[in-house]
Amino acid sequence: MYKFIFVLLLLPVIAQANSADELVLQADKYRQSADNLKVSTVIKLYKNDSLDRERAYDVYIRPERKSLVISKSPSEKGQKILMLADNFWLLLPKTKRPIRITPMQKLIGEASTGDVATMRWNEDYYAEYIAPYKTSGSGNNELRLTAKRKGVTYKKIDLSLAPESHIPIRAKLYLASGKLAKIAEFELSERNGLLQVSKMILRDRINKNQYTVIEYLTTEDYSLTDKYYNPSYLARNPSVNP
């Protein structure tokens, strides 16, 4: 009898947890529209509202947390970053051995390797409600994402999603120490008939006079062959490009 009552009491909690995960799944569709994807990306660093630097990258994404980031800027010609699950490698054109890096390794400004190589939250985080939009005070669904694995960029994310559409509005990004590292804001536009995130603005919580903009210029369904997701192959063939 008591066990039955306990299960009944748990049902609303379970239902809410499931619906929080479902909201994140829906939000992810605005960031990554297909399992296999090529994303042409430009990262811009602004200081005191003036453009300071910019870099261009092509990002090739596959399921199971596989991404290859290829620099397209002359100053970084030949540089590649490979992500396989929780492992990240930097490959330099004049170095024949892959260099292990972390997802927090900076590319430019506040944009890290993890910010560029991953575009889905559901694969990496458990979701729960902070507050649904009816009681949140912000008018958005407020969720807390907690890392499923060690190799993620942020230990915790507080995510704001628009009601009904589940469009990502804002994300507070926390380090393993619990420190708020940056705040991400999202802008959307229509691509190939779909509403997609076209820009992510990263606002530095330490150096508040600067911010970083990640622009997703084009996206297309694209699948690389397996050899490009092998760090040894990339190290042996530094000039190779998909």
C-alpha positions as CSV (number, residue, x, y, z in Angstrom):
1,M,0.0,0.0,0.0
2,Y,2.7,2.5,1.0
3,K,4.8,1.5,-2.0
4,F,1.8,2.2,-4.3
5,I,1.3,5.7,-2.7
6,F,5.0,6.4,-3.1
7,V,4.9,5.5,-6.8
8,L,1.9,7.8,-7.3
9,L,3.7,10.7,-5.6
10,L,6.7,10.1,-7.9
11,L,4.7,10.2,-11.2
12,P,4.5,14.0,-11.6
13,V,8.2,14.3,-11.0
14,I,9.0,11.6,-13.6
15,A,6.6,13.2,-16.1
16,Q,8.1,16.6,-15.6
17,A,11.7,15.2,-16.1
18,N,10.7,13.5,-19.3
19,S,9.0,16.6,-20.6
20,A,12.2,18.6,-19.8
21,D,14.3,16.2,-21.9
22,E,11.7,16.4,-24.7
23,L,12.0,20.2,-24.7
24,V,15.7,20.0,-25.1
25,L,15.3,17.5,-28.0
26,Q,13.0,20.0,-29.7
27,A,15.5,22.9,-29.0
28,D,18.3,20.9,-30.5
29,K,16.5,20.8,-33.9
30,Y,17.0,24.5,-34.2
31,R,20.8,24.1,-33.8
32,Q,21.5,20.8,-35.8
33,S,18.9,20.0,-38.4
34,A,20.4,16.6,-39.5
35,D,22.7,13.9,-38.0
36,N,25.3,14.4,-40.7
37,L,26.0,18.0,-41.4
38,K,28.6,20.5,-42.8
39,V,28.4,23.9,-41.2
40,S,30.4,26.8,-42.6
41,T,31.2,29.0,-39.6
42,V,32.7,32.4,-38.9
43,I,33.8,33.5,-35.4
44,K,34.2,37.2,-34.7
45,L,35.7,38.7,-31.6
46,Y,34.5,42.2,-30.6
47,K,36.2,44.5,-28.1
48,N,34.4,47.7,-27.1
49,D,31.9,47.0,-29.8
50,S,34.5,47.0,-32.5
51,L,35.6,44.0,-34.5
52,D,39.0,42.8,-33.3
53,R,39.6,39.5,-35.1
54,E,37.7,36.8,-37.1
55,R,38.3,33.3,-38.2
56,A,36.5,30.9,-40.5
57,Y,35.9,27.2,-40.1
58,D,34.2,24.3,-41.8
59,V,32.6,21.9,-39.2
60,Y,31.7,18.3,-40.2
61,I,29.4,16.7,-37.7
62,R,28.4,13.0,-37.4
63,P,26.4,11.1,-34.8
64,E,27.9,9.7,-31.6
65,R,29.8,12.9,-30.9
66,K,32.1,12.9,-33.9
67,S,33.2,16.3,-35.4
68,L,36.0,17.5,-37.5
69,V,36.8,21.3,-37.5
70,I,38.9,22.6,-40.3
71,S,40.3,26.1,-40.3
72,K,39.7,28.1,-43.5
73,S,41.6,31.3,-42.4
74,P,45.1,31.9,-43.9
75,S,46.6,32.5,-40.5
76,E,45.6,29.0,-39.4
77,K,45.9,27.2,-42.7
78,G,46.0,23.4,-42.3
79,Q,44.9,23.4,-38.7
80,K,42.3,20.8,-37.7
81,I,40.4,19.8,-34.6
82,L,39.0,16.3,-34.2
83,M,36.4,15.4,-31.6
84,L,35.6,11.7,-30.9
85,A,33.3,11.3,-28.0
86,D,35.2,12.9,-25.0
87,N,38.5,13.1,-26.8
88,F,39.8,16.2,-28.6
89,W,42.9,16.5,-30.8
90,L,44.6,19.5,-32.4
91,L,46.4,18.7,-35.7
92,L,48.9,21.2,-37.0
93,P,50.3,21.0,-40.5
94,K,54.0,20.8,-39.4
95,T,53.4,18.4,-36.6
96,K,53.0,14.7,-37.3
97,R,51.6,13.8,-33.9
98,P,48.0,14.7,-32.8
99,I,48.0,17.0,-29.8
100,R,45.5,16.2,-27.0
101,I,43.4,19.3,-26.0
102,T,40.3,19.9,-23.9
103,P,36.8,21.1,-25.0
104,M,37.6,24.4,-23.3
105,Q,40.6,25.1,-25.5
106,K,40.0,28.6,-27.0
107,L,39.8,29.2,-30.7
108,I,39.2,32.9,-30.6
109,G,37.7,35.1,-27.9
110,E,35.2,33.1,-25.8
111,A,34.6,30.5,-28.5
112,S,36.1,27.2,-27.5
113,T,36.5,23.9,-29.4
114,G,33.5,22.5,-27.6
115,D,31.3,25.5,-28.6
116,V,32.1,24.9,-32.3
117,A,32.3,21.0,-32.4
118,T,29.0,20.2,-30.6
119,M,25.6,21.5,-31.5
120,R,23.3,19.2,-29.5
121,W,22.6,19.4,-25.7
122,N,20.5,16.3,-25.4
123,E,23.5,14.0,-26.1
124,D,25.5,15.5,-23.3
125,Y,23.1,16.7,-20.6
126,Y,20.3,15.6,-18.4
127,A,17.5,18.1,-18.2
128,E,15.1,19.2,-15.4
129,Y,12.8,22.1,-14.9
130,I,13.8,25.2,-12.9
131,A,10.4,26.5,-13.7
132,P,7.8,26.2,-16.5
133,Y,7.0,29.3,-18.5
134,K,3.7,29.8,-16.6
135,T,5.5,30.4,-13.3
136,S,9.0,31.3,-14.3
137,G,8.5,35.0,-14.4
138,S,10.6,35.3,-17.6
139,G,7.8,34.0,-19.8
140,N,10.1,31.2,-20.9
141,N,10.6,27.6,-19.9
142,E,13.7,27.6,-17.6
143,L,15.7,24.4,-17.6
144,R,18.8,23.2,-15.9
145,L,21.1,20.9,-17.8
146,T,23.6,18.7,-15.9
147,A,26.5,17.0,-17.7
148,K,26.1,13.3,-18.4
149,R,29.8,12.9,-19.2
150,K,33.2,14.3,-18.2
151,G,34.3,15.5,-21.6
152,V,31.8,18.2,-22.0
153,T,32.6,21.9,-22.2
154,Y,30.4,23.0,-19.3
155,K,29.4,21.2,-16.2
156,K,26.0,22.9,-16.0
157,I,23.8,25.0,-18.3
158,D,20.7,27.1,-17.3
159,L,18.7,27.2,-20.5
160,S,15.8,29.4,-21.5
161,L,13.4,28.1,-24.1
162,A,10.5,29.9,-25.7
163,P,7.1,28.3,-24.8
164,E,5.4,26.2,-27.5
165,S,8.1,26.7,-30.1
166,H,11.0,25.6,-27.8
167,I,13.3,28.0,-29.5
168,P,16.6,28.5,-27.5
169,I,16.7,32.1,-26.2
170,R,19.6,32.2,-23.7
171,A,22.0,29.8,-22.0
172,K,24.1,30.5,-18.9
173,L,27.2,28.3,-19.1
174,Y,29.0,27.1,-15.9
175,L,32.4,25.6,-15.4
176,A,33.1,22.6,-13.2
177,S,34.0,25.0,-10.4
178,G,30.5,26.3,-10.5
179,K,31.6,29.6,-11.9
180,L,29.5,31.3,-14.5
181,A,31.8,31.5,-17.5
182,K,29.6,33.1,-20.2
183,I,26.1,33.8,-21.4
184,A,25.0,32.6,-24.8
185,E,22.3,34.4,-26.8
186,F,20.7,32.9,-29.9
187,E,19.5,34.5,-33.2
188,L,17.5,32.5,-35.8
189,S,16.8,32.8,-39.5
190,E,15.2,30.6,-42.1
191,R,17.5,28.2,-43.9
192,N,16.3,25.7,-46.5
193,G,12.7,26.2,-45.3
194,L,13.6,25.6,-41.7
195,L,14.0,28.1,-38.8
196,Q,17.6,27.6,-37.6
197,V,20.0,29.2,-35.2
198,S,22.2,31.4,-37.4
199,K,24.1,33.2,-34.8
200,M,25.3,32.5,-31.2
201,I,26.6,35.5,-29.2
202,L,28.9,34.6,-26.3
203,R,29.2,37.3,-23.6
204,D,32.2,37.0,-21.4
205,R,31.4,37.3,-17.7
206,I,35.0,38.3,-16.8
207,N,36.1,40.6,-19.6
208,K,32.8,42.4,-20.0
209,N,34.1,44.8,-22.6
210,Q,34.3,42.0,-25.2
211,Y,32.0,39.4,-26.7
212,T,32.3,36.7,-29.4
213,V,29.8,36.0,-32.2
214,I,29.6,32.6,-33.9
215,E,27.9,32.9,-37.2
216,Y,26.6,29.7,-39.0
217,L,26.7,30.9,-42.6
218,T,25.6,27.8,-44.4
219,T,24.5,24.3,-43.4
220,E,24.1,21.2,-45.6
221,D,23.6,17.5,-45.3
222,Y,27.0,16.1,-45.7
223,S,28.7,12.9,-44.5
224,L,32.5,12.4,-44.5
225,T,34.0,8.9,-44.8
226,D,35.3,7.2,-41.7
227,K,39.0,7.9,-42.5
228,Y,38.6,11.6,-41.7
229,Y,37.7,10.7,-38.1
230,N,41.0,9.0,-37.4
231,P,43.6,11.2,-35.7
232,S,46.5,9.0,-37.1
233,Y,45.2,9.4,-40.7
234,L,44.9,13.2,-40.3
235,A,48.4,13.4,-38.8
236,R,49.9,11.4,-41.7
237,N,48.1,13.4,-44.3
238,P,48.3,17.1,-43.0
239,S,47.3,18.6,-46.4
240,V,44.2,16.5,-46.8
241,N,40.9,18.3,-47.1
242,P,37.4,16.8,-47.6
